[in-house]
Amino acid sequence: MIKFLDLQKINLLHQEEIEQRILNTFRSGWYLMGNELKTFEQNLAQYNGSQHAIGVANGLDALRLIFRAYIEMGIMAEGDEVIVPANTYIASILALSDNKLVPVLVEPDPQTYNLDLDLVEAAITPKTKAILLVHLQGRIVFSEALQTLAKKHQLKIVEDNAQAIGAMWQGKKSGNLGDAAGFSFYPGKNLGALGDAGAVTTNDDALATTIRAIANYGSNQKYVNIYKGLNSRLDEIQAAVLDVKLKYIDEENAIRTKIASRYQAEITNPNIILPEHPADAAEHVWHVYVIRTSRRDELQQYLTDKGVQTIIHYPIPPHQQKAYPELNHLSFPITEQMHNEVLSLPISPVMTDDEVAEVIAAVNSFA
């Protein structure tokens, strides 16, 4: 079986360095808010081009903290609206509802699977305070027109950068395009920890200070609490692991891009819709390679029988989830069609050329 993602093999690429850093952390006797976190935050900020990087417990918390901080700063208030793509993962929506903000769902572009920027302005109301961009599947969604629109309506641009670390737009990395960005380092991400982990990046000094305090029980001075905060801290061991792997992220993203290019060139089955490749290859880091077919479930079973593991990202769109009955009456035909057709093929920095060829052959042989 060709695994969808061989996490053990990926992490073993860096075994010696990771084990040494974990051992050093273990021996240090300091396991939270120490030098490993400080080092990783500095290196992530430098890599991303941001003034601030703040390690937090996970990717959902990264987004939750951004919006919570904007509320504490008086920039947003409960009941305000945030535009968000209708086909995103549920975490994007949870970050809003957890802060009693209202998600305003907008259809994606069927070619890019990202938020259709041409539909954004029509969704803006006097209650709109932000646009939550999701760089879905590793592809950047951004434009100068979007920047102009946000400025015109005084909207914050927040990036959900959980899937796109390392992607570039006009010389700037994703996570440094808007006002703030949330990162996930869930083990299966392009930059994955050995457990849950996340981060926020921003160039806003006041926002960074507020997020740091909220994430640490609402305190920026021990036993002095200025907010009703959270406990959302990136521990020293995960920071050490991530700092090792950060050095290799561009190299590993390049391997993903090479595999995606092979899929693009060599999958010729007329029953399969391939993802659009951007004109600038740097705009996509291929967190997942998603194909589409109206016979998705048949294809998935066929590939399983052929020894190819696949995953559906994602089978149920947010507005149809039981957790959000207030959204269940809505209809988003493009989103719904995508969720019924998408299938993610194996793609990772440890796939061999033979494995890639085997996946291609299996997809092409599906009648």
Disulfide bonds with the S-S distance in Angstrom:
none
